[in-house]
C-alpha cells in the first residue's frame, strides 16, 4: 500500500509490486515453512522446548527485518534528497561567500576620495597599504579611474598620459616601516595636541568646506589607537547630519570598537543612507554588544522600524545569545516584528546549523502561522461577500506566499534547515514531480502533529477541497 504513495513512475511501481508479490512474499513464506518442516523431522523433544526455539528464531527474524527496514528507510530518504536540488541560497550568504565587501568598499571609496580631497585620498591609500591590499591590480584600477576623470574633465586637451597617481611605495619605505612610523607619529603628544586644536576648529566650522574637513577628521580618528583621547570627538561626528561625514565616522567607530559609540551607531540605523554602514560597523563589534542590542530589540518604547533593524544586526552576529534573544522576542507575538525576527533566526540557522533555539516557542509559532494561513485562505473563499473577495484577492497571493515562507523558515529552525528548504524550494517550483518528492521528504522528517497541519498547505488539491480540509483542521487545532 505504501508503494502507491512513493513518487516514482507508474511503470516502476508495477515492476516493484510484481517483485514484492512474486518473490519477497513467497520467499518469506517458503523460509517459514522450511523452518517448521525441520522441526517436524527433529527427534522428539518436550513441546515447551520447541516452542521456545521457534520463538527465538522468530525474534531473530523480526530483529533482522527491523534492521533492514531502518537501513532501507534511511537510504530511501537519501535518494529522495538527491531528487531535490537546492535551487537557490540566501542572497546575503552568497554575497558574503563570493565577495569581500569591506575590501570592495575601500577600493571604491579610495577612487571616490580623489575628487574630494588629497588628504582623504592619501589616508585611503595608507589604509590599503596597512591592510596589505594595495595590489598591483588595485593600483592600476585606481590610477585608471583617476586618469579617466581627469581627461574627461579637461575635454580634448590631453590625448594620453602616463601620470602616476598612486605613490610608488616600493621605491620608498617598506609597507611595514611606513605603517610603524605613521602609528608612532599619531601617538605623539605633540601630534595629539595639534590634532585636538584642529578638530575643535573643524567641529564648529559652518562654512561650505566644513563637510570635507569633517570627513578627513573622521577618517583620521579611525587610524588612531582606541585609547586616544581624540576618539571621544567621534561621537559628535556620528551625530552629524551629513551622510558622508556619518559614513566616515561610522567606519572609524567600527575600527575603534569603543562601547560609547554603540548607541550612536544604533540610531544611525534609522537613516536609509547610513543604515548599511551602521549594520556593518555593529557587526564588527561582535558578541560583546549582543546584550546591548537585545535591550533595544525588546524595548517597546523604541520605534518599531529601529527594532527591526536591530534584529537584522543580531542576525549578522551568529552566536547562541543572539538566537536566544531573538527567540524570546518572537514569543512576545508582535505581528509587526515577526517577519524580521523569523528572517533573522533563519539567517543565523542557515549559517550556523549547530545553533539551537527553544523548540516549544518555535512550535507554538509554527501553529500560529499555519492558523493564520488557513484563516487567510478561508476568508478569501468565503462566498458571503464578492466585493470583499475581490479586494482580498489583490493581496492574497502575496500574503499566502509570505506566510508559507515564514512557516518553512520556522520549520528550518528546529528540523534540518537544509532539508526543509530543499523541500520548500521544490514546492515553489510547482512541477508535479518536485512537489511529490518534497512531500515525501517532509513525510520522512516531520513528526505527525506537524505533518497533519502542513500538508494541506502544499498538497495538490482543488481550492474547495483545500478550504474544506482547513476548516476541519481548524476545529481541532491546538489552543495557544
N, C-alpha and C positions, 0 to 999 in steps of 0.2 A: 504493500500500500504506500509506503514512504517513497518508493521509486517513482510514483506518479508525480510527486512534487519536486523532484530534482530537475533543475533547469538544463536538461540535455535534449538532444534531438529525439523525435519520436522513434526513428529507426534504431537508435542506440538503446532506447528504453525497451523496445520489443526484443532485441537480442539479449539484453540483460535479464529480462523476465524469463525468457526461454532457458537461459543458462541456469538461473536460480531454480526454476521448477524441475528441469530435467537432470541437473547434475547435483547441486548443493543439497536440495531436499532429499532426493533419492539416496545420495551418498551418505547423508546423516542417518537416514532410516536403515541403510544397509549396515553401517557400523554398529548401530544399536542392536540390530538383530544378530549380528555376528557375536557380540559380547554375550548376549543371552544364550546363544547356542553353545558357546564354550562352557557356560555353567551347567548346561544340561548333561554334557558328557564328562564333567569332572566327577571324581569319586564322591560318594555321598558324604555330606558334612551336616552338622547341625544347621537347621534352616536360618536360625538367627545370625550365624556367621556369614552365610551367603548374602543375606540382606545388607549387612554392614559393608561387605566388599562391594556390592553393587552401588550402595550409597556413596562410598568413597570414589569409585570410578566416575559416578555421575557428577560429584563435586569437582573432580579434576577437569572433566569436560566443560563444566559451567565456567570455571575459572579461566580456562583456555579461551572459551568463547567471549567472555567479558574482556579479556586482554586483547583479543583480535578486534573486537568492536571498538575499543578505545583507540587502537592503532589506526584502524580504518577511518574513524571519525576525525582524528587529528589530520590524517593525510587528506581526507576529503575537504576539510576546511582550508588546508594549504592550497589545494587545487582550485577551489573557488576563489581564493585571493589572487591566484595567478591570472584568473579570467577578468579580474577587476583592476585595471590600471589606474594609477593616480593621474588625474587629468591636469591638475594644477596645484600649486602650493601658495601659501600666503605671500602676498606681494612684498611685505616688509622683510620676510625671511629670505626671499630670493635676492632682493637688493643687497641685504647685509652679507650674503654669501658670495655675491659676484662683484661687489664694488666696495672699495674703501671710500666711504662717503666723506670722512673728515679730510682725507688727502685730496680728493677731487675738489672739495670746497676751498681748501687752502690754495690750490693752484689757480682756481678761478678768481679768488679774492686777490691773489697776487697780480694777476692780469688787470683786474679792475682798479687796483690801488694806484697803478702808474699814472692814470689820468687825474687822480685826485691829489696825490702828494708824494714827493720823492722820499719823504721820511717814512710814510706808510709803506711804500714800496720796498725800501731798504729793510724795514722790520719784517716784512713778509719773506724777503729773500733770506734773512737771518733765520727766520723760523724754519724754512725749508732746509737750510744747512744744519740747524740744530737737530732736526728730526732725521737727518741723513736721507732726505728725499729730493735733494736738488740734483736729479739725474741729468745726463746729457740730453735725454728726450724732453724733460721738463724745461731745461734751459732753452732748447730750440723752440719749444712751444711759446714760452714767454717772450722770447726775442721776436719771433714771427708775428705774434699778435700785436706787440708794441710797434714794430715796423709798419704793419698793415694800417694801423690807425694813424700813424704819423704821415705816411704817404697819402692816405685818403684825405686828411685834413688840410694838407698843403696843395691839393689838386695835382697838377701835372708838373710841378717844379722839380720833383725828384723822379728820375726814371728807375733807379735801383740803388741799393746801398748795402754796405756790409757793416753797419754801425753795431757796435757791441753794446747791448743794453743790459746784459747781466754781468756782474762782476766775475772776472776770471779768478776764482778763489784758489785754483790750483797753483797759480803763479805767485800768490801772496802767502798768507798764513794757511796752515792746515786747518781743517774744519774743527778738530778737537781744540787746537790752540785758540782759534777765534772764539769758540764758544766759551772757553775758560776765561779769556781776557774780558769779554763782554760781561760775563757774570761777575767778575771781580770789580769791574768799573761800576756796575749797577749797585753793588753792595757798599761802595764807599760812602762815608758820611757826607762828604762834600757833594757828591752826586745827588744823594737823597735830599739834601737841603736845597740845592738848586732846583731839583725837580718839584719839590714841595711848593716853592715860590711860583714856579711856572704853572703848576696845576691849579693852585689857588687863583691865579690870574685868569686862566682859561675858563674856570668854572663860573666866574662872574661876568665873563665877556658876553655881550649880547649882539656883537657885530655879525656881519654876514659870513665872515671866515671862521666863526666860532665852532661850527659843526665839524669842519675838518680837523681843527686843533683838538677838539674833544675826542674825535676818533683816534688821533695819534696818541693822546694821553691814555685812553682806554686800552689800546694795543700795548703800549709801553708797560703799563702796570701788570699786564699778564705775563710779561717776560721777567718780572722781578720775583724774588723769593716770597713765599706766602706769609712769612713773618715780618715783612717790611711794613713800617707804619703807613706808607703811602697806599697800601691796599685798602685802607679804610675809605679812601676817596672814591673807590669803585661803587659804593652804594649810591652816591649822588649821580654817578654816570648811568647806573642801572635805571634810575628814575627819569632820565632824560626823555623828552617827548620825541626826539628824532629816532626813527627806527634804525638808521645807520649807526648812530652812536650807541644805541642799545645793543646792536648786533656785536660790536667790538667789546662792549662791557660784558656781555653775556659770555663771549668766548673766553675772556680773561678770567671771569669768575669760575668757569669750568676747569681752568688750569690750576687756579689757586686752591679751589675746594675748601673755602672758608665757610663755616656754618652761618655766619651772619648774613651771607649773601643769598641764602636759600629762600627766605620769604620774598625777596625782590625778584628772584628768578621765577618763583611760582606765580607771582602776579603778572609776569610777562607772558604767561600762557593765555591771558585774556586777548591779547592783540594778535590777529592772524599774521601780521608781518614779522613778529618776533617769536611766534609760538614754536615753530620747529627748532629754532636755535635754542630756546629755553628748554625744550624737551631733551635735546641732545646734551645740554650742559648738566641738567639734573641727573640724567642717566649716568654721566661720568662720575658723579658723587658716589654712586653705588649703594651698597646695602646700608651704609651708615645713616642715610636720610629717609629710609623706608618708614620709620616711626613718625617723622615729621610730616611726610606726605600722607600717611594714614589719618593724621589729625585733620588735615584739610579735606580729605575724602569723606570722613564721617561727620563733618561739621555741617549741619542742616542750615545754618545761618549763612553759609557761603553760597555764592552764585552757582547754580546747577551746572552751567557751562564750564566753569572753572573746575568743579569737582570731576566732570567727565574727562577733562584734560589731565587731571592728576591721576585718574585711573589708567590713562594711556601711558603716563610716565612710569607708574608702578609696573606695568606690563613689560617695560624695557629693562626692568631690574629683576630678572627671573630667579628669585630666591623663595624659599618656603614662606618667609614672613609676608612677602608681597601677596602670594596666593592666599594666605590666611586672612589678611586684612580685606582683600577683595571679596573673598567668600563671605565673611561676616557682614560686609556691606550689602552683598547680594541678598542675604537673609532678611534685610530690612524691608524688602518688597517695595522699592521705589521705582515705579514703572518708567519714570524719566531717565533713571540711571541704568536700568537693567541691560539694555543693548551694549553700552560701553563696558560695563562690568563683565558681562559674558564674553565679549570680544577680548578684553584684557586677559581674562583667565585662559581663554583659548590660545592666545599668543604665548603665554608662559608655558602652557602644556605642550604646544607644538614644538617649542624649542627645548624644553626640559621635561621629557615624559616621566622622569623619576619623581618629580614634584607631585605630592598628593594633596587632595582637597577633602573637606569633610563630606563624606558620601551622603549623609542624611539630608544636609542642606541642599545639595545638588539634586538629589532625587525628588525632594519636595518641589524644587523649582522646575524640574522636568515636567512633573504632573501639572503644575500651574500653567506652563507654556502650552502643553498639549490641550488642556482645557480651554485656554484662550483661542487656540487654533480651531477647535471644534465649534466654539461659540461664533467665531467669525464666519465659518462655513455655513452653519445652520441659519444664522441671521441673513445671509445673502440669499439662501434658498427658501426663506420664509415667504409663502405665497400671499400673505395678507396685504403687502404693500408693494406694488410695482414701482412706484416712484422711489421708494426707499431703496429697492433693489438696483435701480439704475444709478442712483447716487453712490451706493456702496461699491458697485462693480468697477467704478473708476479706480478705486484703491485696493480692490480685493486681491488681485494678483500680486501686487507689491507687498501687501500686508501678510498674505499667506506665505510668500517666499521668504520674507524676513523672519517670520515666526518659525518656519521649518528649519531655517539655518540656525536659529538660536537653539532649537531643540537638539539638533545634531552637535552643536558646539558643547552643549551641556552634557550630552552623552559621552562625548570625547574626553570629558574631564574625569570620568570615573571608570570608563572602559578603554580599551586600546584606541588611542587617538588616531593612529594611522588606519586601523581597520574601519573605524566609524566613518572617517572622511573618505576612505576608499569607497565605501558603500554610498555615502551621500553624493559624491561627485558622479557616480554612475546612475544614481536615481535622477539627478538633474539632467543627465544626458538623454534620458527618457526613451531609449530604444528598448524593445521587449526583452532582449537577452540581458542587457545591462541591468535593468530593473529586477529581472528574475534572479540573477546572480547576487545582486545587492541584498535582496530579501533573504536569500538563502544564507548569506554570510551573517546578516543580523540575527537570523534564526539560531545560528550556532554560537553567538557571543552575548546575546542579551538574555536576561532572565525572563521568565514567563510574564511576570507582572508588568514589565516594560514592553515586551513584545505585543501583548494584548491591546495596548493603547497606542502604540506607534504604528503598527501595521496598517490600520485603516487609513492612515495618512498617506501611505506610499503604494499600497496595492493598486493594481489596475482595475478600478471599479467604476461603474456609471455614477454620475453625480448623485442621483437619487438614492442609490444603494449606499453610497458613502455617507450621505447625510443620515440615512436611516440607522446605520451602524453607529454613527457618532451619537445620535440621540439615545440609543440603547446603552452605550458605554457610559454616557454622562449620568444616567440614573444610578449606576453602581460605582461611580467614581469615588475614590477615597477622599474623605473630608480633610481639608487642610486649614 
